[in-house]
Amino acid sequence: MKTKRHLSPADSETLLKVLEARFLKNMRRHPDMVWGAVSERLRQHPEKLWSLNEMERTGGEPDVTGVEPATGAIIFCDCSLQSPSGRRSLCYDRKALESRRQNKPVGSALEMAETMGIEVLAEAEYRVLQTLGSFDTTTSSWIITPEEVRKLGGALFGDFRYGKVFVYHNGAESYYASRGFRGMLKV
């Protein structure tokens, strides 16, 4: 059974101030939104602050990137210019990690995301994020891989080069110092 993770009131307030400053500095990512509504939603769902703090702690610089139309949930994505530094050198998933005989990485992207309570971006979400800035210009990020590709041993990752978003494939067991993953959290 998973235990609920919460931030202390002081840590929650500190994080809210960091998120507010980033929100106000990057209004182009969410031009029709106001911080008061975001703050109120976060205060109604304090359990989500722990995950946002994990995104922040691992270098993701989470920011609001939209609202889910069906539910009204506010969407936070990692908006660090490069793949979050505290989430690199990971293979894709547990199966890939277990398949490595030598030089195993410390973990996998999908497992770390689950532990943090966030989702790895799918290709469409990654492409939408790239419309809000130029991300992963010197790094790359694992993205959710279709089952038919994963069954064959592959996994997908994306980056931004030459003014374009590229999606590539690699063996799911591979890992690189410049490849991490970007997460999303709906509040």
GUFISE-334501 format. One line per field, with one value per atom (N, C-alpha, C): x, y, z; atom name; residue number from 1. Coordinates in Angstrom, 2 decimals. Layout:
# GUFISE-334501
X: [X / ...]
Y: [Y / ...]
Z: [Z / ...]
site: [CA / ...]
pos: [NUM / ...]
# end
This chain:
# GUFISE-334501
X: [0.84 / 0.00 / 0.88 / 0.57 / 1.34 / 0.92 / 1.90 / 1.58 / 1.47 / 0.60 / 0.44 / 1.61 / 2.09 / 3.21 / 2.73 / 3.07 / 2.66 / 3.86 / 3.81 / 4.81 / 4.35 / 5.29 / 4.95 / 4.32 / 3.58 / 2.99 / 4.05 / 5.18 / 6.24 / 6.80 / 7.05 / 7.57 / 6.54 / 5.27 / 4.20 / 4.19 / 4.30 / 4.30 / 5.53 / 6.67 / 7.90 / 7.72 / 7.20 / 6.99 / 5.98 / 4.90 / 3.90 / 4.50 / 5.41 / 6.06 / 6.95 / 7.66 / 8.51 / 7.63 / 6.54 / 5.64 / 4.99 / 4.59 / 3.99 / 4.97 / 6.21 / 7.21 / 7.43 / 7.52 / 7.71 / 6.49 / 5.30 / 4.05 / 4.00 / 4.31 / 4.25 / 5.35 / 6.49 / 7.61 / 7.35 / 6.52 / 6.32 / 4.86 / 4.23 / 2.80 / 2.49 / 3.47 / 3.22 / 2.81 / 3.17 / 2.79 / 1.32 / 0.73 / -0.65 / -1.30 / -1.45 / -1.88 / -3.27 / -4.15 / -5.52 / -5.76 / -4.70 / -4.86 / -4.35 / -4.88 / -4.43 / -3.92 / -2.90 / -2.30 / -3.30 / -4.20 / -5.16 / -5.94 / -6.37 / -7.12 / -6.23 / -4.99 / -4.04 / -3.74 / -3.46 / -3.16 / -4.32 / -5.52 / -6.71 / -6.85 / -6.63 / -6.73 / -5.67 / -4.45 / -3.38 / -3.73 / -4.30 / -4.68 / -5.82 / -6.65 / -7.72 / -7.19 / -5.99 / -5.38 / -3.95 / -3.79 / -2.44 / -1.59 / -2.22 / -1.46 / -0.64 / -1.03 / -0.31 / 0.96 / 1.03 / 2.21 / 3.46 / 3.33 / 4.49 / 5.07 / 4.22 / 4.70 / 5.32 / 4.70 / 5.28 / 6.64 / 6.75 / 8.04 / 9.10 / 8.70 / 9.64 / 10.06 / 9.13 / 9.47 / 10.49 / 10.25 / 11.16 / 12.51 / 12.49 / 13.73 / 14.65 / 14.09 / 14.90 / 15.21 / 14.93 / 15.35 / 14.35 / 13.09 / 12.10 / 11.51 / 11.59 / 11.02 / 9.57 / 8.68 / 7.29 / 6.58 / 5.76 / 4.95 / 3.63 / 2.65 / 1.34 / 1.45 / 0.93 / 0.97 / -0.42 / -1.46 / -2.80 / -3.81 / -5.02 / -6.13 / -6.76 / -7.05 / -7.72 / -9.20 / -9.67 / -11.04 / -12.12 / -11.97 / -13.02 / -13.19 / -12.08 / -12.14 / -11.85 / -11.24 / -10.83 / -9.53 / -8.89 / -7.62 / -6.55 / -5.77 / -4.65 / -3.47 / -2.83 / -1.72 / -0.40 / 0.45 / 1.82 / 2.74 / 3.74 / 4.76 / 6.13 / 7.12 / 8.51 / 8.87 / 9.29 / 9.64 / 11.10 / 11.94 / 13.38 / 13.84 / 14.79 / 15.23 / 15.77 / 16.50 / 17.03 / 16.33 / 16.45 / 15.83 / 16.24 / 15.32 / 15.63 / 16.90 / 17.81 / 19.14 / 19.09 / 18.11 / 18.01 / 17.27 / 16.98 / 16.26 / 16.91 / 18.21 / 18.93 / 19.63 / 20.21 / 20.93 / 20.01 / 18.80 / 17.80 / 17.43 / 17.23 / 16.66 / 15.16 / 14.44 / 13.03 / 12.12 / 12.16 / 11.23 / 11.89 / 11.16 / 11.67 / 12.16 / 11.40 / 11.81 / 13.16 / 13.37 / 14.65 / 15.77 / 15.48 / 16.47 / 16.88 / 15.92 / 16.21 / 16.95 / 16.80 / 17.45 / 18.94 / 19.38 / 20.80 / 21.60 / 22.66 / 23.51 / 24.66 / 25.15 / 26.28 / 25.95 / 26.64 / 26.53 / 25.08 / 24.36 / 22.96 / 22.86 / 21.86 / 21.61 / 20.98 / 20.82 / 20.25 / 18.76 / 18.11 / 16.67 / 16.10 / 14.78 / 14.10 / 13.18 / 12.94 / 12.11 / 10.68 / 10.07 / 8.68 / 8.52 / 9.47 / 9.39 / 9.60 / 10.55 / 10.80 / 9.58 / 8.98 / 7.78 / 6.66 / 6.47 / 5.43 / 5.71 / 6.97 / 7.35 / 7.07 / 7.29 / 7.07 / 5.59 / 4.76 / 3.34 / 3.02 / 3.86 / 3.65 / 3.60 / 3.27 / 3.22 / 4.33 / 4.94 / 5.89 / 5.07 / 5.58 / 4.85 / 4.74 / 3.59 / 3.40 / 3.91 / 4.05 / 4.58 / 3.76 / 2.46 / 1.62 / 1.81 / 1.91 / 2.12 / 3.49 / 4.49 / 5.84 / 5.85 / 5.15 / 5.09 / 4.35 / 3.29 / 2.59 / 3.52 / 4.24 / 5.19 / 6.18 / 6.65 / 7.64 / 7.08 / 5.76 / 5.20 / 5.31 / 5.64 / 5.74 / 7.16 / 8.12 / 9.53 / 10.38 / 11.67 / 12.61 / 13.24 / 12.75 / 13.21 / 14.04 / 14.98 / 15.85 / 16.67 / 17.33 / 18.18 / 19.55 / 19.95 / 21.23 / 21.06 / 19.84 / 19.53 / 18.38 / 17.90 / 16.72 / 15.90 / 14.65 / 13.74 / 12.98 / 12.97 / 12.11 / 10.67 / 9.90 / 8.46 / 7.73 / 6.45 / 5.68 / 5.76 / 6.04 / 6.27 / 5.07 / 4.60 / 3.49 / 3.88 / 2.91 / 3.15 / 3.78 / 3.37 / 3.93 / 5.43 / 5.89 / 7.32 / 8.04 / 7.42 / 8.05 / 8.18 / 7.20 / 7.26 / 8.46 / 8.92 / 10.07 / 11.40 / 11.34 / 12.55 / 12.92 / 12.12 / 12.45 / 11.72 / 12.16 / 11.51 / 11.77 / 10.89 / 10.98 / 11.51 / 12.19 / 12.61 / 12.54 / 12.48 / 12.40 / 13.42 / 13.66 / 14.50 / 14.14 / 14.81 / 14.56 / 15.89 / 16.01 / 17.23 / 16.85 / 17.67 / 17.49 / 16.09 / 15.54 / 14.23 / 13.06 / 13.30 / 12.25 / 12.26 / 11.10 / 10.98 / 11.25 / 12.14 / 12.44 / 12.06 / 11.48 / 11.20 / 11.99 / 12.76 / 13.63 / 13.31 / 14.04 / 13.92 / 15.31 / 15.30 / 16.52 / 16.11 / 17.09 / 16.77 / 16.32 / 15.27 / 14.72 / 15.71 / 16.69 / 17.67 / 18.81 / 18.86 / 19.95 / 19.73 / 20.81 / 20.72 / 21.92 / 21.69 / 22.72 / 22.68 / 23.83 / 23.92 / 23.10 / 22.81 / 22.05 / 20.57 / 20.13 / 18.72 / 18.03 / 16.91 / 16.08 / 14.64 / 13.74 / 12.34 / 11.66 / 10.62 / 9.80 / 8.47 / 8.00 / 6.76 / 5.65 / 4.46 / 3.26 / 2.44 / 1.80 / 0.91 / -0.36 / -1.49 / -2.78 / -3.34 / -3.71 / -4.20 / -5.64]
Y: [-1.19 / 0.00 / 1.25 / 2.19 / 3.41 / 4.36 / 5.04 / 6.05 / 7.40 / 8.24 / 9.57 / 10.44 / 11.19 / 12.08 / 13.52 / 14.26 / 15.66 / 16.52 / 17.76 / 18.74 / 19.40 / 19.86 / 20.63 / 21.95 / 22.60 / 23.89 / 24.91 / 24.94 / 25.89 / 25.54 / 24.24 / 23.83 / 24.07 / 23.89 / 24.15 / 25.62 / 26.50 / 27.94 / 28.34 / 27.76 / 28.05 / 27.62 / 26.42 / 25.93 / 26.79 / 27.16 / 28.01 / 29.34 / 29.90 / 31.15 / 30.94 / 29.82 / 29.51 / 29.33 / 28.58 / 28.34 / 29.63 / 30.49 / 31.76 / 32.63 / 32.73 / 33.54 / 33.03 / 31.71 / 31.13 / 31.37 / 31.21 / 31.44 / 32.87 / 33.84 / 35.25 / 35.62 / 34.98 / 35.25 / 34.68 / 33.66 / 32.94 / 32.94 / 34.10 / 34.20 / 33.72 / 33.70 / 33.22 / 31.74 / 31.01 / 29.59 / 29.40 / 30.41 / 30.31 / 31.69 / 32.31 / 33.72 / 34.00 / 33.04 / 33.28 / 32.84 / 32.63 / 32.14 / 33.18 / 33.10 / 33.98 / 33.11 / 33.60 / 32.82 / 32.50 / 33.41 / 33.17 / 31.88 / 31.60 / 30.38 / 29.15 / 29.26 / 28.15 / 27.87 / 28.92 / 28.79 / 28.16 / 28.59 / 28.04 / 26.55 / 26.17 / 24.74 / 23.93 / 24.46 / 23.76 / 23.61 / 24.64 / 24.58 / 23.58 / 23.36 / 22.37 / 20.94 / 20.81 / 19.50 / 19.49 / 19.62 / 19.72 / 18.47 / 17.32 / 16.10 / 16.22 / 17.11 / 17.29 / 18.11 / 18.87 / 19.69 / 18.85 / 17.66 / 16.80 / 16.43 / 16.06 / 15.70 / 16.91 / 18.06 / 19.27 / 19.59 / 19.34 / 19.57 / 18.60 / 17.35 / 16.39 / 16.82 / 17.35 / 17.88 / 19.01 / 19.88 / 21.01 / 20.52 / 19.62 / 19.12 / 18.45 / 17.80 / 17.08 / 17.93 / 19.23 / 20.15 / 20.38 / 20.00 / 20.11 / 21.49 / 22.36 / 23.70 / 23.65 / 22.97 / 22.83 / 24.17 / 24.26 / 25.46 / 25.03 / 25.90 / 25.65 / 25.74 / 24.72 / 24.72 / 24.59 / 24.49 / 24.41 / 23.92 / 23.72 / 23.20 / 22.06 / 20.98 / 19.85 / 20.21 / 20.31 / 20.77 / 19.92 / 18.62 / 17.74 / 17.86 / 18.09 / 18.08 / 19.43 / 20.34 / 21.61 / 21.51 / 20.34 / 20.16 / 21.07 / 21.66 / 22.50 / 21.58 / 21.77 / 20.91 / 21.61 / 20.94 / 21.38 / 20.46 / 21.02 / 20.25 / 20.75 / 19.87 / 20.29 / 21.26 / 22.45 / 23.47 / 23.89 / 23.07 / 23.36 / 23.33 / 24.19 / 24.26 / 22.92 / 22.22 / 20.90 / 19.85 / 18.61 / 17.53 / 17.64 / 17.49 / 17.70 / 16.95 / 17.69 / 17.15 / 16.03 / 16.05 / 15.01 / 13.77 / 13.69 / 12.55 / 12.04 / 12.04 / 11.57 / 10.26 / 9.68 / 8.40 / 7.28 / 7.28 / 6.26 / 5.51 / 4.21 / 3.49 / 3.75 / 3.14 / 3.48 / 2.92 / 1.61 / 1.01 / -0.15 / -0.77 / -1.85 / -3.03 / -3.41 / -4.52 / -4.24 / -3.03 / -2.65 / -2.70 / -2.21 / -2.22 / -3.65 / -4.53 / -5.92 / -6.66 / -6.19 / -6.87 / -6.56 / -5.51 / -5.15 / -6.09 / -6.63 / -7.53 / -6.77 / -5.75 / -4.97 / -3.49 / -2.72 / -1.25 / -0.78 / -1.31 / -0.92 / 0.53 / 1.24 / 2.59 / 2.50 / 3.63 / 3.63 / 3.36 / 3.49 / 3.26 / 3.46 / 3.57 / 3.76 / 4.98 / 5.55 / 6.75 / 6.48 / 5.40 / 5.14 / 4.89 / 4.18 / 3.92 / 5.18 / 6.00 / 7.24 / 8.15 / 8.25 / 9.08 / 8.58 / 7.27 / 6.71 / 7.04 / 6.90 / 7.21 / 8.68 / 9.54 / 10.98 / 11.36 / 10.44 / 10.74 / 11.57 / 11.46 / 12.22 / 11.26 / 11.79 / 11.00 / 11.45 / 10.50 / 10.84 / 11.35 / 12.37 / 12.93 / 11.95 / 11.92 / 11.18 / 12.06 / 11.50 / 12.26 / 13.52 / 13.41 / 14.59 / 15.67 / 15.26 / 16.22 / 16.88 / 16.09 / 16.62 / 17.67 / 17.38 / 18.33 / 19.61 / 19.49 / 20.68 / 21.50 / 20.84 / 21.56 / 22.35 / 21.77 / 22.43 / 23.68 / 23.85 / 25.08 / 26.23 / 25.92 / 26.94 / 27.42 / 26.84 / 27.21 / 26.20 / 26.39 / 25.43 / 24.63 / 23.41 / 22.55 / 21.40 / 20.93 / 19.80 / 20.13 / 21.27 / 21.66 / 21.00 / 20.53 / 19.80 / 18.48 / 18.17 / 16.93 / 16.25 / 15.15 / 14.49 / 13.94 / 13.59 / 13.10 / 11.88 / 10.83 / 9.68 / 10.14 / 9.55 / 9.80 / 8.46 / 8.50 / 7.26 / 6.57 / 5.29 / 4.49 / 3.60 / 3.57 / 2.66 / 1.21 / 0.44 / -0.94 / -1.78 / -1.55 / -2.35 / -2.09 / -0.90 / -0.59 / -1.18 / -1.03 / -1.53 / -3.05 / -3.75 / -5.21 / -5.68 / -4.86 / -5.20 / -4.75 / -4.19 / -3.81 / -2.34 / -1.57 / -0.16 / 0.76 / 2.00 / 3.07 / 4.37 / 5.34 / 6.62 / 7.72 / 8.67 / 9.89 / 11.04 / 12.23 / 13.42 / 14.45 / 15.36 / 16.53 / 17.63 / 18.77 / 19.91 / 20.34 / 20.15 / 20.52 / 21.19 / 22.11 / 22.75 / 23.36 / 23.85 / 24.48 / 23.51 / 22.21 / 21.20 / 20.22 / 19.66 / 18.59 / 17.27 / 16.48 / 15.16 / 14.10 / 13.01 / 11.84 / 10.69 / 10.02 / 8.94 / 7.68 / 6.64 / 5.39 / 4.96 / 4.14 / 3.56 / 2.27 / 1.44 / 0.30 / 0.82 / 0.24 / 0.72 / 0.60 / -0.29 / -0.49 / 0.53 / 1.34 / 2.32 / 3.46 / 4.12 / 5.31 / 6.19 / 7.50 / 8.48 / 9.61 / 10.21 / 11.32 / 12.52 / 12.60 / 13.73 / 13.39 / 12.20 / 11.85 / 11.61 / 12.29 / 12.10 / 11.91 / 12.50 / 12.49 / 13.73 / 14.14 / 15.26 / 14.72 / 15.32 / 14.85 / 15.86 / 15.35 / 16.17 / 15.78 / 16.77 / 16.54 / 17.35 / 16.69 / 17.36 / 17.58 / 18.82 / 19.20 / 19.65]
Z: [0.00 / 0.00 / 0.00 / -0.88 / -0.95 / 0.16 / 0.72 / 1.71 / 1.00 / 1.52 / 0.92 / 1.33 / 0.36 / 0.63 / 0.58 / 1.59 / 1.68 / 2.03 / 1.60 / 2.01 / 3.30 / 4.06 / 5.26 / 4.80 / 5.68 / 5.30 / 4.84 / 5.51 / 5.12 / 3.75 / 3.50 / 2.19 / 1.09 / 1.41 / 0.44 / 0.05 / 1.02 / 0.73 / -0.09 / 0.23 / -0.53 / -1.98 / -2.17 / -3.53 / -4.27 / -3.63 / -4.29 / -4.74 / -3.96 / -4.36 / -5.59 / -5.63 / -6.80 / -8.03 / -7.89 / -9.02 / -9.49 / -8.56 / -8.93 / -9.71 / -9.23 / -9.93 / -11.35 / -11.51 / -12.85 / -13.73 / -13.15 / -13.87 / -14.42 / -13.57 / -13.97 / -14.98 / -14.87 / -15.78 / -17.18 / -17.28 / -18.55 / -18.98 / -19.01 / -19.34 / -20.74 / -21.64 / -23.01 / -23.02 / -21.97 / -21.89 / -21.51 / -20.91 / -20.40 / -20.40 / -21.57 / -21.65 / -21.09 / -21.06 / -20.61 / -19.18 / -18.43 / -17.06 / -16.07 / -14.86 / -13.77 / -12.62 / -11.94 / -10.86 / -9.75 / -9.44 / -8.36 / -8.56 / -9.78 / -10.06 / -9.92 / -10.36 / -10.25 / -8.78 / -8.04 / -6.62 / -5.86 / -6.17 / -5.50 / -5.80 / -7.05 / -7.43 / -6.68 / -6.59 / -5.87 / -4.39 / -3.81 / -2.39 / -2.16 / -3.16 / -3.06 / -3.21 / -3.79 / -4.02 / -3.49 / -2.16 / -1.60 / -1.83 / -2.07 / -2.33 / -3.62 / -4.53 / -5.79 / -5.60 / -4.52 / -4.28 / -4.09 / -3.50 / -3.32 / -4.68 / -5.63 / -6.97 / -7.67 / -7.55 / -8.15 / -7.53 / -6.23 / -5.57 / -6.09 / -6.35 / -6.93 / -8.33 / -9.10 / -10.43 / -10.28 / -9.34 / -9.10 / -8.59 / -7.62 / -6.99 / -8.00 / -9.00 / -9.99 / -11.22 / -11.14 / -12.21 / -13.32 / -13.11 / -14.18 / -14.41 / -13.42 / -13.52 / -14.02 / -13.28 / -13.73 / -13.86 / -14.90 / -15.12 / -15.74 / -15.65 / -16.23 / -17.75 / -18.43 / -19.89 / -20.51 / -19.69 / -20.24 / -19.24 / -19.75 / -18.97 / -19.76 / -19.08 / -19.72 / -19.88 / -21.12 / -21.35 / -20.67 / -20.69 / -20.15 / -18.64 / -17.93 / -16.46 / -15.82 / -16.57 / -15.99 / -15.22 / -15.27 / -14.55 / -15.16 / -14.31 / -14.75 / -15.02 / -16.16 / -16.58 / -16.32 / -15.55 / -15.32 / -16.10 / -16.78 / -17.48 / -17.07 / -17.21 / -17.01 / -18.12 / -17.74 / -18.73 / -18.63 / -18.03 / -18.04 / -19.49 / -19.84 / -21.23 / -21.72 / -20.87 / -21.23 / -20.38 / -20.76 / -20.02 / -18.55 / -17.62 / -16.20 / -15.75 / -15.18 / -14.85 / -13.81 / -12.94 / -11.92 / -12.38 / -13.68 / -14.23 / -15.51 / -15.54 / -16.73 / -16.44 / -17.49 / -17.39 / -16.91 / -17.42 / -17.09 / -18.36 / -18.26 / -19.39 / -19.40 / -20.32 / -20.50 / -19.41 / -19.15 / -18.20 / -17.43 / -16.52 / -15.68 / -16.52 / -17.53 / -18.40 / -19.03 / -19.49 / -20.09 / -19.04 / -17.85 / -16.78 / -16.44 / -16.33 / -15.99 / -17.11 / -18.35 / -19.48 / -19.56 / -18.90 / -18.94 / -18.05 / -18.59 / -17.80 / -17.14 / -17.81 / -17.29 / -17.36 / -16.56 / -16.59 / -16.52 / -15.54 / -15.39 / -14.96 / -15.50 / -14.99 / -13.60 / -12.95 / -11.60 / -11.59 / -12.73 / -12.76 / -14.15 / -14.18 / -15.46 / -15.40 / -16.57 / -16.66 / -16.18 / -16.65 / -16.28 / -14.79 / -14.20 / -12.76 / -11.94 / -12.36 / -11.62 / -11.70 / -12.87 / -13.03 / -12.11 / -12.06 / -11.20 / -9.73 / -9.32 / -7.95 / -7.62 / -8.60 / -8.41 / -8.51 / -8.99 / -9.14 / -10.37 / -11.41 / -12.64 / -13.83 / -15.00 / -16.23 / -17.17 / -17.86 / -18.92 / -20.10 / -20.78 / -21.91 / -23.07 / -23.71 / -24.95 / -26.09 / -27.28 / -28.41 / -28.68 / -28.70 / -28.98 / -27.91 / -26.66 / -25.57 / -25.68 / -26.06 / -26.25 / -27.37 / -28.45 / -29.58 / -29.18 / -28.38 / -27.89 / -27.01 / -26.11 / -25.25 / -26.10 / -27.18 / -28.03 / -28.72 / -28.77 / -29.32 / -28.33 / -27.08 / -26.03 / -25.81 / -26.51 / -26.38 / -27.11 / -27.04 / -27.65 / -26.52 / -26.33 / -25.25 / -25.81 / -25.03 / -25.42 / -26.67 / -26.64 / -27.78 / -27.73 / -26.56 / -26.43 / -25.70 / -25.29 / -24.60 / -25.34 / -24.80 / -25.35 / -24.19 / -24.48 / -23.43 / -23.92 / -23.08 / -23.37 / -23.45 / -24.34 / -24.41 / -24.41 / -24.10 / -24.05 / -25.41 / -25.35 / -26.56 / -26.84 / -28.08 / -28.42 / -28.12 / -27.67 / -27.26 / -28.38 / -29.62 / -30.72 / -30.91 / -30.61 / -30.69 / -29.48 / -28.31 / -27.08 / -27.11 / -27.65 / -27.74 / -28.54 / -29.48 / -30.31 / -29.69 / -28.48 / -27.77 / -27.88 / -28.61 / -28.81 / -27.86 / -27.87 / -27.13 / -27.87 / -27.67 / -28.38 / -27.49 / -28.11 / -27.42 / -28.41 / -27.87 / -28.72 / -28.33 / -29.27 / -29.02 / -30.02 / -29.91 / -30.79 / -31.40 / -32.71 / -33.42 / -34.73 / -35.18 / -36.49 / -36.65 / -35.55 / -35.61 / -35.74 / -35.50 / -35.65 / -34.48 / -34.21 / -33.22 / -33.93 / -33.37 / -33.91 / -32.89 / -33.37 / -32.55 / -33.16 / -32.32 / -32.75 / -31.95 / -32.27 / -31.53 / -31.06 / -30.04 / -29.48 / -28.78 / -28.45 / -27.61 / -26.26 / -25.71 / -24.44 / -23.30 / -23.44 / -22.36 / -22.42 / -23.48 / -23.58 / -22.59 / -22.25 / -21.40 / -21.68 / -21.52 / -21.85 / -20.83 / -20.61 / -19.66 / -20.12 / -21.40 / -21.92 / -22.19 / -21.80 / -22.01 / -20.68 / -20.52 / -19.34 / -19.74 / -18.99 / -19.38 / -18.81 / -19.49 / -19.05 / -18.55 / -17.47 / -16.87 / -16.95 / -16.66 / -16.65 / -15.43 / -14.85 / -13.71 / -13.92 / -13.75 / -13.87 / -12.47 / -12.20 / -10.87 / -10.99]
site: [N / CA / C / N / CA / C / N / CA / C / N / CA / C / N / CA / C / N / CA / C / N / CA / C / N / CA / C / N / CA / C / N / CA / C / N / CA / C / N / CA / C / N / CA / C / N / CA / C / N / CA / C / N / CA / C / N / CA / C / N / CA / C / N / CA / C / N / CA / C / N / CA / C / N / CA / C / N / CA / C / N / CA / C / N / CA / C / N / CA / C / N / CA / C / N / CA / C / N / CA / C / N / CA / C / N / CA / C / N / CA / C / N / CA / C / N / CA / C / N / CA / C / N / CA / C / N / CA / C / N / CA / C / N / CA / C / N / CA / C / N / CA / C / N / CA / C / N / CA / C / N / CA / C / N / CA / C / N / CA / C / N / CA / C / N / CA / C / N / CA / C / N / CA / C / N / CA / C / N / CA / C / N / CA / C / N / CA / C / N / CA / C / N / CA / C / N / CA / C / N / CA / C / N / CA / C / N / CA / C / N / CA / C / N / CA / C / N / CA / C / N / CA / C / N / CA / C / N / CA / C / N / CA / C / N / CA / C / N / CA / C / N / CA / C / N / CA / C / N / CA / C / N / CA / C / N / CA / C / N / CA / C / N / CA / C / N / CA / C / N / CA / C / N / CA / C / N / CA / C / N / CA / C / N / CA / C / N / CA / C / N / CA / C / N / CA / C / N / CA / C / N / CA / C / N / CA / C / N / CA / C / N / CA / C / N / CA / C / N / CA / C / N / CA / C / N / CA / C / N / CA / C / N / CA / C / N / CA / C / N / CA / C / N / CA / C / N / CA / C / N / CA / C / N / CA / C / N / CA / C / N / CA / C / N / CA / C / N / CA / C / N / CA / C / N / CA / C / N / CA / C / N / CA / C / N / CA / C / N / CA / C / N / CA / C / N / CA / C / N / CA / C / N / CA / C / N / CA / C / N / CA / C / N / CA / C / N / CA / C / N / CA / C / N / CA / C / N / CA / C / N / CA / C / N / CA / C / N / CA / C / N / CA / C / N / CA / C / N / CA / C / N / CA / C / N / CA / C / N / CA / C / N / CA / C / N / CA / C / N / CA / C / N / CA / C / N / CA / C / N / CA / C / N / CA / C / N / CA / C / N / CA / C / N / CA / C / N / CA / C / N / CA / C / N / CA / C / N / CA / C / N / CA / C / N / CA / C / N / CA / C / N / CA / C / N / CA / C / N / CA / C / N / CA / C / N / CA / C / N / CA / C / N / CA / C / N / CA / C / N / CA / C / N / CA / C / N / CA / C / N / CA / C / N / CA / C / N / CA / C / N / CA / C / N / CA / C / N / CA / C / N / CA / C / N / CA / C / N / CA / C / N / CA / C / N / CA / C / N / CA / C / N / CA / C / N / CA / C / N / CA / C / N / CA / C / N / CA / C / N / CA / C / N / CA / C / N / CA / C / N / CA / C / N / CA / C / N / CA / C / N / CA / C / N / CA / C / N / CA / C / N / CA / C]
pos: [1 / 1 / 1 / 2 / 2 / 2 / 3 / 3 / 3 / 4 / 4 / 4 / 5 / 5 / 5 / 6 / 6 / 6 / 7 / 7 / 7 / 8 / 8 / 8 / 9 / 9 / 9 / 10 / 10 / 10 / 11 / 11 / 11 / 12 / 12 / 12 / 13 / 13 / 13 / 14 / 14 / 14 / 15 / 15 / 15 / 16 / 16 / 16 / 17 / 17 / 17 / 18 / 18 / 18 / 19 / 19 / 19 / 20 / 20 / 20 / 21 / 21 / 21 / 22 / 22 / 22 / 23 / 23 / 23 / 24 / 24 / 24 / 25 / 25 / 25 / 26 / 26 / 26 / 27 / 27 / 27 / 28 / 28 / 28 / 29 / 29 / 29 / 30 / 30 / 30 / 31 / 31 / 31 / 32 / 32 / 32 / 33 / 33 / 33 / 34 / 34 / 34 / 35 / 35 / 35 / 36 / 36 / 36 / 37 / 37 / 37 / 38 / 38 / 38 / 39 / 39 / 39 / 40 / 40 / 40 / 41 / 41 / 41 / 42 / 42 / 42 / 43 / 43 / 43 / 44 / 44 / 44 / 45 / 45 / 45 / 46 / 46 / 46 / 47 / 47 / 47 / 48 / 48 / 48 / 49 / 49 / 49 / 50 / 50 / 50 / 51 / 51 / 51 / 52 / 52 / 52 / 53 / 53 / 53 / 54 / 54 / 54 / 55 / 55 / 55 / 56 / 56 / 56 / 57 / 57 / 57 / 58 / 58 / 58 / 59 / 59 / 59 / 60 / 60 / 60 / 61 / 61 / 61 / 62 / 62 / 62 / 63 / 63 / 63 / 64 / 64 / 64 / 65 / 65 / 65 / 66 / 66 / 66 / 67 / 67 / 67 / 68 / 68 / 68 / 69 / 69 / 69 / 70 / 70 / 70 / 71 / 71 / 71 / 72 / 72 / 72 / 73 / 73 / 73 / 74 / 74 / 74 / 75 / 75 / 75 / 76 / 76 / 76 / 77 / 77 / 77 / 78 / 78 / 78 / 79 / 79 / 79 / 80 / 80 / 80 / 81 / 81 / 81 / 82 / 82 / 82 / 83 / 83 / 83 / 84 / 84 / 84 / 85 / 85 / 85 / 86 / 86 / 86 / 87 / 87 / 87 / 88 / 88 / 88 / 89 / 89 / 89 / 90 / 90 / 90 / 91 / 91 / 91 / 92 / 92 / 92 / 93 / 93 / 93 / 94 / 94 / 94 / 95 / 95 / 95 / 96 / 96 / 96 / 97 / 97 / 97 / 98 / 98 / 98 / 99 / 99 / 99 / 100 / 100 / 100 / 101 / 101 / 101 / 102 / 102 / 102 / 103 / 103 / 103 / 104 / 104 / 104 / 105 / 105 / 105 / 106 / 106 / 106 / 107 / 107 / 107 / 108 / 108 / 108 / 109 / 109 / 109 / 110 / 110 / 110 / 111 / 111 / 111 / 112 / 112 / 112 / 113 / 113 / 113 / 114 / 114 / 114 / 115 / 115 / 115 / 116 / 116 / 116 / 117 / 117 / 117 / 118 / 118 / 118 / 119 / 119 / 119 / 120 / 120 / 120 / 121 / 121 / 121 / 122 / 122 / 122 / 123 / 123 / 123 / 124 / 124 / 124 / 125 / 125 / 125 / 126 / 126 / 126 / 127 / 127 / 127 / 128 / 128 / 128 / 129 / 129 / 129 / 130 / 130 / 130 / 131 / 131 / 131 / 132 / 132 / 132 / 133 / 133 / 133 / 134 / 134 / 134 / 135 / 135 / 135 / 136 / 136 / 136 / 137 / 137 / 137 / 138 / 138 / 138 / 139 / 139 / 139 / 140 / 140 / 140 / 141 / 141 / 141 / 142 / 142 / 142 / 143 / 143 / 143 / 144 / 144 / 144 / 145 / 145 / 145 / 146 / 146 / 146 / 147 / 147 / 147 / 148 / 148 / 148 / 149 / 149 / 149 / 150 / 150 / 150 / 151 / 151 / 151 / 152 / 152 / 152 / 153 / 153 / 153 / 154 / 154 / 154 / 155 / 155 / 155 / 156 / 156 / 156 / 157 / 157 / 157 / 158 / 158 / 158 / 159 / 159 / 159 / 160 / 160 / 160 / 161 / 161 / 161 / 162 / 162 / 162 / 163 / 163 / 163 / 164 / 164 / 164 / 165 / 165 / 165 / 166 / 166 / 166 / 167 / 167 / 167 / 168 / 168 / 168 / 169 / 169 / 169 / 170 / 170 / 170 / 171 / 171 / 171 / 172 / 172 / 172 / 173 / 173 / 173 / 174 / 174 / 174 / 175 / 175 / 175 / 176 / 176 / 176 / 177 / 177 / 177 / 178 / 178 / 178 / 179 / 179 / 179 / 180 / 180 / 180 / 181 / 181 / 181 / 182 / 182 / 182 / 183 / 183 / 183 / 184 / 184 / 184 / 185 / 185 / 185 / 186 / 186 / 186 / 187 / 187 / 187]
# end
